[in-house]
Amino acid sequence: MAATARTPHATGFPAEGRCSYYVEKKKRFCRMVVAAGKRFCGEHAGAAEEENARKRILCPLDPKHTVYEDQLSKHLKKCNSREKPKPDFFIQDINAGLKDETEITEQLVPISSLSEDQLGNLIKKLRKASEGLNSTLKDHIMSHPALHDALNDPKNGDSATKHLKQQVDGKHRKKNSVFERLQIDIQHLCLNKIPVLREGKLPVVGIGKHLCGVATDLALRCLVETYAASFEERNEEPLAKRIKNDKTEKEINTLTKEGNEKNVPEKWTPVAGIVIALCCHHRCDWRHYVGKEYFRALGLGAVEFHYFQRMSSWATCGMRKTSFEVSSVTTKTKDNPNDDSEEHDDGGYRITDDSSESLPGLLTVEEKKKIGHLCKLLIDQGRIQYLQQKGFNPTLQYYTDPLVSLENVLLTALPIHSSPETTA
């Protein structure tokens, strides 16, 4: 009877074509592929007999990998961690807002460290500031035709259906569509320096699916101040109004065929509309917040904003979950990788130092949720006023069922002159 073939690890040898370096911590040989005629991979080449005259050192740009010391200069020129040239549309902190270093003069402590009186005063201020605000938003739940067949497919379970409802059709099959992806922090993005926008002078529509916290404020400022203001300063006309006089470019010819000048509003604005799914208000930042003027008019400032944005997480997390519940949520998330809760902190169950068990006084789960929703509403109201002052007609509405996403509020805004109605 023939002997059973032993695995490379059983014989104490590395697999064929793999690195001969034994990783003591993992109790096995390195599994990296080696070059022809070599015993070790590049990372462990220093252990090779023929290479031991050369020394490998940590890359100064990224210590997660090593490089031959005598090739450092060459490596630094091509290392993926090197600082790359900034594009023209990168302008440091252009959408960050003004930095006011004198706003917070006291040392802020976690909510769990506040006294009962201090927390009570904050809640009183919140309720007073929220008086008169409409907390009952309209439902405006829509579904893209591209998803109808998938949503009605009996093969899809609850998790798959939920995931599909959270998706947007991003295929854009129009042959004449042009796409360009910009890898840049919104905080530094200057839209009017992007070639396709600068040359075309086209109006834009800002769309954001769950722009977490501060990203919403940065995006609003990027659209309303940075991009729109640049056209107002130059007093330029939109491309759409000049189509009949200029047909030299393919893009313009395409627009002439597909569009209709009757649809062009009499008064043009660089930003034709804004649609942002709001979320993660606890990640907002006073410096970047666009509603500072609104808060100050209510007698509130940076300190109150700090605590309100922290308490806003109560709207979606409530009481701290038990270890069993957290374990269950984690297991479900692993089993359902398409679960949208991964977009948010801790799988949708944000666990912070603001748990109700350690809060002064007694707050029930429902009380915490109501307070959290008030915090979100107040922060969003500042954004509403900001857009109104900039010439837009903004609206808050529910765009999906809370069973699909607890972060289900949508901020929309149209230029006042093109809006069919005015919403208070």
VENFEN-V867103 format. One record per residue. N is the residue number from 1. OMEGA is omega in whole degrees, 0 to 359 (999 if undefined). Layout:
N | OMEGA
N | OMEGA
This chain:
1 | 183
2 | 179
3 | 179
4 | 181
5 | 180
6 | 179
7 | 178
8 | 182
9 | 181
10 | 180
11 | 180
12 | 179
13 | 177
14 | 178
15 | 182
16 | 179
17 | 181
18 | 183
19 | 181
20 | 182
21 | 180
22 | 181
23 | 186
24 | 183
25 | 183
26 | 178
27 | 178
28 | 177
29 | 175
30 | 184
31 | 179
32 | 178
33 | 180
34 | 178
35 | 181
36 | 178
37 | 181
38 | 178
39 | 185
40 | 175
41 | 182
42 | 182
43 | 183
44 | 183
45 | 180
46 | 181
47 | 181
48 | 182
49 | 183
50 | 184
51 | 191
52 | 176
53 | 180
54 | 184
55 | 176
56 | 181
57 | 177
58 | 177
59 | 180
60 | 179
61 | 180
62 | 183
63 | 179
64 | 176
65 | 183
66 | 181
67 | 176
68 | 182
69 | 182
70 | 177
71 | 184
72 | 182
73 | 180
74 | 182
75 | 183
76 | 181
77 | 182
78 | 180
79 | 181
80 | 181
81 | 181
82 | 179
83 | 183
84 | 179
85 | 180
86 | 177
87 | 181
88 | 183
89 | 174
90 | 175
91 | 186
92 | 173
93 | 183
94 | 181
95 | 187
96 | 185
97 | 182
98 | 179
99 | 180
100 | 185
101 | 183
102 | 185
103 | 183
104 | 183
105 | 182
106 | 179
107 | 181
108 | 181
109 | 177
110 | 180
111 | 181
112 | 180
113 | 179
114 | 175
115 | 180
116 | 179
117 | 181
118 | 178
119 | 179
120 | 179
121 | 178
122 | 180
123 | 176
124 | 179
125 | 180
126 | 183
127 | 178
128 | 181
129 | 183
130 | 180
131 | 178
132 | 178
133 | 179
134 | 182
135 | 179
136 | 182
137 | 179
138 | 173
139 | 177
140 | 185
141 | 182
142 | 179
143 | 181
144 | 180
145 | 182
146 | 183
147 | 187
148 | 182
149 | 181
150 | 181
151 | 182
152 | 179
153 | 182
154 | 180
155 | 182
156 | 177
157 | 182
158 | 182
159 | 180
160 | 179
161 | 178
162 | 180
163 | 181
164 | 179
165 | 182
166 | 185
167 | 176
168 | 180
169 | 182
170 | 184
171 | 176
172 | 189
173 | 179
174 | 184
175 | 185
176 | 179
177 | 179
178 | 182
179 | 177
180 | 181
181 | 180
182 | 177
183 | 185
184 | 176
185 | 181
186 | 182
187 | 184
188 | 186
189 | 176
190 | 186
191 | 184
192 | 176
193 | 175
194 | 187
195 | 184
196 | 179
197 | 181
198 | 182
199 | 182
200 | 183
201 | 181
202 | 173
203 | 182
204 | 173
205 | 180
206 | 181
207 | 180
208 | 177
209 | 180
210 | 173
211 | 189
212 | 171
213 | 186
214 | 181
215 | 178
216 | 179
217 | 178
218 | 180
219 | 179
220 | 180
221 | 179
222 | 182
223 | 191
224 | 182
225 | 185
226 | 185
227 | 184
228 | 183
229 | 182
230 | 179
231 | 179
232 | 180
233 | 181
234 | 179
235 | 183
236 | 176
237 | 177
238 | 177
239 | 184
240 | 181
241 | 184
242 | 183
243 | 185
244 | 181
245 | 185
246 | 183
247 | 185
248 | 183
249 | 181
250 | 181
251 | 181
252 | 178
253 | 178
254 | 179
255 | 181
256 | 181
257 | 186
258 | 185
259 | 179
260 | 186
261 | 178
262 | 181
263 | 181
264 | 181
265 | 181
266 | 177
267 | 187
268 | 174
269 | 181
270 | 179
271 | 185
272 | 180
273 | 180
274 | 177
275 | 183
276 | 173
277 | 186
278 | 175
279 | 172
280 | 179
281 | 179
282 | 177
283 | 176
284 | 182
285 | 184
286 | 182
287 | 185
288 | 185
289 | 182
290 | 184
291 | 181
292 | 182
293 | 179
294 | 180
295 | 182
296 | 179
297 | 179
298 | 181
299 | 180
300 | 181
301 | 185
302 | 182
303 | 179
304 | 180
305 | 180
306 | 182
307 | 178
308 | 181
309 | 175
310 | 181
311 | 180
312 | 180
313 | 179
314 | 182
315 | 185
316 | 181
317 | 179
318 | 179
319 | 177
320 | 181
321 | 176
322 | 181
323 | 180
324 | 181
325 | 179
326 | 179
327 | 180
328 | 179
329 | 180
330 | 180
331 | 180
332 | 180
333 | 179
334 | 182
335 | 182
336 | 183
337 | 180
338 | 181
339 | 184
340 | 182
341 | 180
342 | 181
343 | 186
344 | 184
345 | 173
346 | 175
347 | 178
348 | 178
349 | 185
350 | 179
351 | 183
352 | 178
353 | 183
354 | 181
355 | 185
356 | 182
357 | 184
358 | 180
359 | 175
360 | 179
361 | 182
362 | 176
363 | 179
364 | 179
365 | 182
366 | 178
367 | 179
368 | 180
369 | 179
370 | 178
371 | 179
372 | 179
373 | 177
374 | 179
375 | 179
376 | 182
377 | 181
378 | 178
379 | 180
380 | 179
381 | 175
382 | 178
383 | 178
384 | 181
385 | 179
386 | 180
387 | 177
388 | 180
389 | 180
390 | 175
391 | 179
392 | 174
393 | 185
394 | 179
395 | 172
396 | 180
397 | 176
398 | 182
399 | 176
400 | 181
401 | 179
402 | 176
403 | 177
404 | 178
405 | 177
406 | 176
407 | 190
408 | 180
409 | 182
410 | 175
411 | 176
412 | 179
413 | 176
414 | 175
415 | 186
416 | 183
417 | 181
418 | 182
419 | 182
420 | 181
421 | 179
422 | 180
423 | 180
424 | 999
